[in-house]
Each structure stands twice: as structure tokens, then as C-alpha cells.
Amino acid sequence: MTAALVLAALATLFATICLPRLLRAMPSRTPRTPPVYPESMTAELDPGDEEYLAWLADHLWPEDEYLEENPSPRDESDGGPIPA
């Protein structure tokens, strides 16, 4: 009688802990296609959108060194100016 109770308790424990993991959907083995994004990184913007983004960047990052009109050219090897 005791052995039957122990076996029943173990079976209940197995059913509550392990069985849901075993019955969970397994991931498919087929290769996935890459997700399709609606936006394009190379698409041309409308002039109004381009102007708005320039305004937004100027107000969000006023000290951005990449917005300089004439940045000083530098040699990549030592950081100094490129000889003329």
C-alpha cells in the first residue's frame, strides 16, 4: 500500500513538473526566412521629410561634430591633418 502511494506521488510530481515541458511545442527545424521590414535604408526621402529630420537632428544634437560644414581633414593613421 505504501509503495503504491509513493508511486502515485511520484507520478503526480512528474505530471505537474515535467509533462508541460514535454508537451510544449517544439521549434521547427526548417530554416526561417529573414523578416521583411517596411522601411528601406536606401530609400529617397521627400524634401519635406528630409528638412524635418535635419531640423530635428539640429535641435536634439546641437553640438554634433558630424554636422560641421567644413570639418578639418585628418589622417586616419595618426589623427593629424593630411598634408596638402
MOGIGI-V140345 format. One line per field, one symbol per residue. ss: DSSP state (h for helix, s for strand, l for the rest). psi: psi as a letter, one per 40 degrees, with the letter a starting at -180 (. if undefined). A space follows every 50 residues. Layout:
# MOGIGI-V140345
ss = ???
psi = ???
This chain:
# MOGIGI-V140345
ss = lhhhhhhhhhhhhhhhhlhhhhhlllllllllllllllllllllllhhhh hhhhhhhhhhllllhhhlllllllllllllllll
psi = ddddddddddddddddddddddeihiiieiiiiiihidiheeihiidddd ddddddddddgdfheeeidgihiihddeeiihi.
